[in-house]
């Protein structure tokens, strides 16, 4: 910050000096050929001060004060020189430089930036051993022969560290698949890397890959049995394993019970001689279904969703649970009269009920008969789990039946 302030002060002083020089030149008139100084006023003209935005723009051109590279001037020689320095040296030196920058970012928890530096380090290790610019030509600089074995060992150590550290970044960023791949890269280079085993186990746990997480954690503990972090992680994995086992057992139990209930319901319907059929256009009845009072007892009371249709007025009523031992008359007693029946045609005594048969005809449903007697006759079927009953006034029943037969093509 002190360096920035000094730079600002120098920029302002340069502007002031330039203004003063310009003023002196203007005061030397064309007739003043003897070089004698002209009389100047006591006050110099005011120098132009740079605005804060202009000063900040000047500072951002200097690499030390740059905040981003989005609007970078490609002719900025200082920055280009710094970039070139980043790739000076052997592969190990270049990679180690990027690794150190990544480590600094990790300390600041800047994981995306750190991951980028580790990636650059790994890319540098795959480059030429001693990069040279073909345009440079011969050089008087003495070329130092490298110890290839030592360099290879150094590169291997850096590569392992970069894979392991990039795995940490991916773990923190919740990129668990990438974390696993980086851990695998580190472990291929060194199977005794405890940190890589820990991070691999953590990523597997996050993905609920419990067997893999246990294997990675135990592999790490085989190398360092006293590692507290691995012991804590193993405890978490075991708890998660137990929880998932309990969830799976509960799911299987629900599925088995549901299968038993469906089988019991099918047996109960068959035992009562009730025919059912399903189509691809089943109505949405929410939780209304054909059901037993005790889902696993075929002898318990059956209940059915029933739709009472009033075809002459395009109206309807819905009974969510119509018990098999109840009659139509029982429900009509509290449903009729309806609010829309302005002529008072619909009363329990003045209506007749009809149900469609399997063959597409009609059958009169006695209002005093139980629903089981009607459905168990074998003449009707339940379509998509819904029983439909047509309710019409007695005085208009004959006319409605004729219209029904005409629609069905039967006279």
N, C-alpha and C positions, 0 to 999 in steps of 0.2 A: 504494500500500500504506500509506503514511503517513497519507493521508486516511482510509482505512478504520479504522486504529487510533485516530485522533482521534475518529471518530464513535462507536466502541465505548466510549471513555472518557467521552464526553459522555452517552451513554445510561445508563451505570452511575451517573454523578454525579446525573442526573435522578432515578433511582430512589432514591438515598440521600437527596436533598433531600425527596422526597415522603414518605419514611418518617419523617423527622425532624419534618416539619410535622404529620403525623398523630399522632405521639407527644405533641407539645405540646398539641394539641387535647384529647386524652384526659385529660391531667393537669390541665386546668382544669375543676374540679368544678362542679356546679350551684349550690353555696353560695358560690362565690367571685365575688361581684357587684361588688366594689370594684376589680376589675381587678388586684389584687395578684398578683404571680407566685407560683406554688406551688413548693415545693421539689422539684427533680428529682433523680433518682439520678445518680450520676457517670457511668454507662454508658448509652448510647442502645441501644434495642433493635436487634438486627441487621437491616440492610436486605437485602431479597431480591435475590440476584444472578441475572442472566439466564444461562441456559445457552448453551453455544456454538451449539446449533442455533437457539435463539431469536434470537441476535444475527445469525447468518447469514441467517435469514429476514427480519429487519429490513433488512439490507443489500441483499438481493435486490429489495426494493421500490424501490430507488433506481436509476434508469437507468444510472448510471455503473458499478454493480457487478452488473448483471444478466448472467446466464450463458445464459439461454434465455427464449423468449417463450411456452412451452407452457402454463404455468399463469398467464398474465398476467391481472391484475385490470383489466378494461376501464375501471374508474373511476380508474385511476392517471393523475392529471392531468399529472404531469411527463412521463410517457412519451407521452401523447397530444399534448402540446405539441411534443415532439421530432419525433414523426411528422409533425405538421403542418408543421414547419419544413422537412422533407425535400422538401415539395412547394410551397414558397414560391418565387416568382420566375418568370422566363420559362422556356419549354420548354428552352432551351439551358442555363440555369443549373441547372435541376433535373436534366437529363440529365448535365451535367458533374459534378454532385455524385455521382451514382451511378457514373459512370465512374471518378472518383477513388477511390471506395471499392473498386470492382472492381480497380483497379490496385494498391491496398494489399494486397488478398487475393492477387493474383498474385505479389507479392513474397514472400509467406509460403507460396506454393505451395498456397493454399487454392482450388483450381480450381472446385469446385462452387459455393462462395459467390461467387467472382468472376464466374462465368457468370450467376448470378442477378442480380447488380448490373448487369452489362452489358445483360441482358434488360430490367430496369426502366428503364435509360437509354433504350433503343430505344423502349419503350412510352411514356415521357414525351415523346419527340419526336413521337409521333403524337397527343398530346393537344391541348387548346385552347391557343392562343398565350399568353393571359393568363388563367389559371383564376381565377374569382371565385366566392365563395359567394353565391348569390342571396338568402340570408336576411340578409346583412349590411346591405343598404340603402345609402343615400347615405353617402359618406365625405368628410371634409374633406381626406384625403390627396391630394396633388397627383399626378395621373396623368402619367407620363412617356411621351411618344411614342417608340416604338421605330423604329429604322432597319431596316425589313423586309428590305432587301437584305443588310445586315450580319448580321442575325439568321439569315437563311436560309443564308448562307455559313458561319456559326459552327455551325449545326445540322448542316450537311452534313459538316463536319470531324469533329464528335463522332460522328455516325452511322457514318461510315467507320471511325473508330478503334474504336468499340464492336463492329462486325461483325468487324474484324480481330482484336481482342483476345478476343472470344468464340470465334473460330475456334481461337485458341491453347488456350483452356480445353478445348474439345472434342477437340482433337488430343491433349492430355495425358491426357484421360480416355478416349481411344481411341474416341470417337464420330466415326468418320471421315466418315460421311455428313453429319452435322450440320456438321462442320468444312468440308466442301466447299461446303455451302449458304451458310455465313457468309462464306467467302472470295469466293463469287460475289457476295454482297451488297456486300462492300467494293469489289470490282473494278468493279461497275456504277457505283459512285460515283466511283471513281478507278482507272483501268486502269493507273496507274503505281505502285501500291502493291506494292512488292517483297516486303514481309513476307507479304502475302496470297498472292502467287504461290508463295512458299516453302512456306507452310502447305498450300496446295492441292496442291502437288506431293508433299509429305510424306504427306498423307492418301491420295492416289492410289497412291503406292508401297505403303503399308500394305495397300491393297486389291488389290494386284497389277494395277492399271490402268496398265500401263506406258506405252502411247501417250499417255494423258492426263497422266501424271506427267512424261514427257519434254517435252510441249508446255508445261506450266505452268512447268517449270524453265527451259526455253529462253526463255520469255517474260520471266521475271524477269532472266535474264542479259542479255537485250537492253537492259534498262533499267539494269542495273548489272553490267557485265562483270567487274568485279574482286571481286564479292561472294564471299567465301570459303565461306560457308555454302551458297550455291547451287552452287558448284563441287563441294563435297564431296558434296552431295546428288545432283548429276548423275552423279558417279562411282558412287554406290550404285545409282542407277537403271540405269545401263548394265550393271553387274555382275549385277544381278537379271535384267535382260533377257537377258543371255547365259545365265544359269543356267536360266531358264525355257525358252529356246530349246533348250538341251541336253536338258532333261527332256522336252520335247515331241518332239524328234527320237528320243529313246530309246523313248518310248511308241509312236510311229508304227512304229519298227523292230520292236518287240515285236508289235504288231498285225499287221504284214505277215508276220512269221515265223509267227505263230500261224495266220494264214489259209493260208499255204503248207503248214503241217503238217496242217491239217484237210483240205485238198484232196488232199494226198499220201496220207493215211490212207483217204479215200474211194476213191481210185483203187486203192489196194492191196487193199481189201476187194472191190471190184468185179472186179478182175483175178483174184482167187482164187475168185470165184463165191460169196462169203459174203454172206448176206442179214442185214440189221439192221433193227430197228424201235424207235422210242422211244415211251414212254407218258408220261402226266402223273404217274405214281406211281413214278418211278425210285428205287431204293434208295440209301441213303447209303453209298457205298463209300470215302469219304475220297479218297485220291489214286490208287485202283486204277481203271485205265481200259484200254480197248483201245488198244494203242500199238505203234509200230514201234521197233526197236532204234535206228535212225537216223530221226528224225522227218521228214526231208526226202528219204529214200531208200525208194521204194515196194518195192524188192526186198529190203530188210532184214527180219529176222525179226519176225513179228507175235507179240504176247503178249496173252492174254485173262484177265480175272478169271473164275474158275470156282468154282461152288458145288457141292460134293458133298453130296447130300441122302440121308438115311437115313429114308425115309418110315415104315417100320414101327416106328421108335423115336423119331420126331420130333427127330432130331439132324442136325447138319450140320458140314461142314468147309469152310474157305475157302482157295483157292489164289489168291494175289494176282496172280501173273504166270505163267500156264500157256503155255509157248511152243508155237507151231503145229506144230513138228516133234517134240513130246513126246507120249507115249501116256498113256492113263489108267492102264495097268498100272504105268508108271514112278512115278507119284505115289502109287498105292495101296500100293506096296511100303513106303514109309516112313510112310504115314498109318495103315494097318491093322496090327495090331488096335487098336481104340479103347478108351479107359479104361472106357467105360460098357458094353462088350460082355461081360457076365458069363457068357454061355453060349458064348462063343468062336465065334459064327456068322460073324463078319466077318473073313475072311482074303483075301488077294489071289487065292487059288485057288478060294475057295468063294462068291464073289459075282459077280453079273452087273450090268451097267450099261445104263441105258435113258435115252433122251432124247426129249423131245416133238417132234413134227413141226409143220410150219406148219399142217397141217389139224387139229391137235389130237389126233393119234394118238401111238403110241409106236414107237420104233425101237431095236433092240438095238445098243448101241455096243460094238464089239470093243475089248477091253482092249489089244490090241497095235497097233491102228490109231493113226496120228497124229491130233491134233486137227484138223489141216487137212483130212485125208481125210474126217473126219466132218462138219465144217462146210461143206466145199466140195461136198458131194453135192447141194446145192440143196434138200434135204428139210427142213432145219432152219433156224431163224433165231435171231439173237442179240437178245434183248429188253432194252432199256435198258443195253446194254453188258455184260451178265452171262450167261455160259454156265452152264446148270443140268444136272446129271447125277444121275439117281436110282440109288442103289446098294442092292441087296437081296440077301439070301442066295439061292443057287440053289434050295434046297429050298422056299422060300416065294415064288419069283418068279411062278409060275403063278397062285397065289391073289391076289397083289397086282395082277397085270395084269387079272384079272377084276374086281376092285374098282375099278380105274382106269377100265375101260370102262363100268362101271355109273355111276360118277360123271359120265362124259362122255355117258351116254345111248346107249352103243354096246355091243351084245352079240353 
